[in-house]
Amino acid sequence: MTIFSKANTFLLLDMEFSSLDSVDEDYDNPMDEPAIAWIVSHGSYPHKDNNESGVFDFIFNLAMLESFIEDSRPPAGLEAQLMEIKEQGYHYILFNQGC
């Protein structure tokens, strides 16, 4: 008996914000980085402001990428990077600060 089918699977990429091409890896405030702010404004399931731990995580649904781009253009380089990740077969990205 098969419990899982291909229809029930997806690929999730675990990615630190600092891995985005246009983000300074030594940023202090994530929302000061235009690429991170764009991801946050289009992300789902936010986990942030978790007291002292510094949690700042978001799920990004790559199936919505084209719609998000039509809604508001991403900062330079971000669109190409996200499209490349989508073309590699990923469905979602868990963005985090690597804490």
C-alpha positions as CSV (number, residue, x, y, z in Angstrom):
1,M,0.0,0.0,0.0
2,T,1.4,3.4,-1.0
3,I,0.8,6.2,1.5
4,F,2.3,9.0,-0.6
5,S,1.8,9.9,-4.2
6,K,3.6,12.3,-6.4
7,A,0.6,14.6,-6.2
8,N,1.3,15.0,-2.4
9,T,4.9,15.9,-2.7
10,F,6.7,19.2,-3.0
11,L,10.3,20.5,-2.8
12,L,11.1,23.1,-0.1
13,L,14.4,25.0,-0.3
14,D,15.8,26.2,3.0
15,M,17.6,29.5,2.2
16,E,19.2,32.2,4.3
17,F,18.3,35.7,3.3
18,S,22.1,36.5,3.0
19,S,22.2,34.0,0.0
20,L,20.1,36.3,-2.1
21,D,22.3,37.9,-4.7
22,S,21.4,41.5,-3.9
23,V,21.6,41.2,-0.1
24,D,24.6,42.4,1.9
25,E,25.5,39.3,4.0
26,D,26.5,41.6,6.9
27,Y,23.1,43.4,7.1
28,D,21.9,44.6,10.5
29,N,18.2,45.1,9.9
30,P,16.6,42.7,7.4
31,M,13.9,45.2,6.4
32,D,16.5,47.7,5.3
33,E,17.4,45.3,2.5
34,P,15.0,45.8,-0.5
35,A,15.1,42.1,-1.6
36,I,14.2,40.9,1.9
37,A,11.5,43.5,2.3
38,W,10.0,42.3,-1.1
39,I,10.1,38.7,0.0
40,V,8.5,39.5,3.4
41,S,5.7,41.5,1.7
42,H,4.9,38.4,-0.5
43,G,5.7,35.7,2.0
44,S,3.4,33.5,4.1
45,Y,3.5,32.0,7.5
46,P,5.7,34.7,9.1
47,H,7.6,33.8,12.3
48,K,9.2,37.0,13.5
49,D,9.8,39.2,16.6
50,N,10.1,36.1,18.8
51,N,11.5,37.8,21.8
52,E,15.3,37.4,22.1
53,S,15.9,34.6,19.6
54,G,15.9,36.7,16.5
55,V,13.5,34.4,14.5
56,F,12.6,36.0,11.2
57,D,11.3,33.2,8.9
58,F,8.9,33.3,5.9
59,I,7.6,30.7,3.4
60,F,7.6,31.9,-0.2
61,N,5.3,30.1,-2.6
62,L,7.1,30.0,-6.0
63,A,3.8,29.1,-7.8
64,M,2.8,32.7,-7.1
65,L,6.0,34.3,-8.4
66,E,4.6,35.6,-11.7
67,S,1.6,37.1,-9.9
68,F,3.8,38.7,-7.3
69,I,6.1,40.2,-10.0
70,E,3.0,41.6,-11.8
71,D,1.9,43.1,-8.5
72,S,5.2,44.8,-7.7
73,R,8.6,44.5,-9.4
74,P,11.3,42.9,-7.2
75,P,14.6,44.6,-6.7
76,A,17.3,44.0,-9.4
77,G,18.5,40.5,-9.6
78,L,15.9,38.9,-7.4
79,E,13.5,38.0,-10.1
80,A,16.1,36.1,-12.1
81,Q,17.3,34.3,-8.9
82,L,13.9,33.2,-7.9
83,M,12.9,32.1,-11.4
84,E,16.1,30.0,-11.5
85,I,15.2,28.3,-8.2
86,K,11.7,27.6,-9.5
87,E,13.1,26.2,-12.7
88,Q,15.2,23.8,-10.6
89,G,11.9,22.3,-9.4
90,Y,11.4,23.9,-6.1
91,H,7.9,24.8,-5.0
92,Y,8.5,26.8,-1.8
93,I,11.4,28.6,-0.1
94,L,11.8,28.8,3.6
95,F,13.7,32.1,4.0
96,N,15.5,32.6,7.3
97,Q,18.4,34.4,8.9
98,G,20.4,31.3,9.6
99,C,20.1,31.7,13.4
